Amino acid sequence: MKKPPRIGVLAIQGDYAAHAAALAESGAIPIEVRTHEQLSDLDGLILPGGESTTMLKFLERGHLFDELRKFCSTRPVFGTCAGAILLAREVRNPAQRSLGLLDVVVERNAYGRQIDSSILFSESKLPGEKLEMVFIRAPRIVETGPDVEVLARRGGHPTLVRQGKLMAATFHPELTSDRRVHKAFVDLVKANLRPEADSAPQRD
Ligand code: GLN
């Protein structure tokens, strides 16, 4: 049997511990990532929710930004909320730097203030029941490029998207007990394992 994939969670700030727990429940080995050296042997990565401005400061100070961009342009990555903001092609309200890899435009804090955070259930393209979506000072995806597949929406706006090896959610799937979103990402990681990683168990 193949080894479970090793999936990093950027652990600078935000709710990375909840993502690590959700990954473990979804058949992956979670690794908390704080340095660029740790990226080298990962099969995938989650950029969690939190404050994207704070994460950016840390990424730029520690020279992690460029290494992270390299990783995210070749390996499967799932950005949630602030993590989706980091992945986006363009960020508004206000404009800020991003990795620029996911072909979406996001508006930060577009659904109101902290006190307006909300939980909604919506149809999605994932198998099964409606998807529970927890929004906390969430960004809104206001434009998507042609290669972006929309898996769920809030009103008319995408809340869960996929583009090649990248996934992004404007809500917090790690804060519910429904593991369908993390499992979809783990499946994406498994489908994109590098040949070395794939063959490693057979050499043991
Ligand atoms: N409002 C945060 C930001 O702009 C995102 C909030 C979240 O990740 N829950 O970065």
Boltz pocket constraint, residues with backbone or C-beta under 6 A from the ligand:
constraints:
  - pocket:
      binder: B
      contacts: [[A, 48], [A, 49], [A, 50], [A, 51], [A, 52], [A, 53], [A, 80], [A, 81], [A, 82], [A, 83], [A, 85], [A, 108], [A, 109], [A, 136], [A, 137], [A, 138], [A, 139]]
      max_distance: 6.0
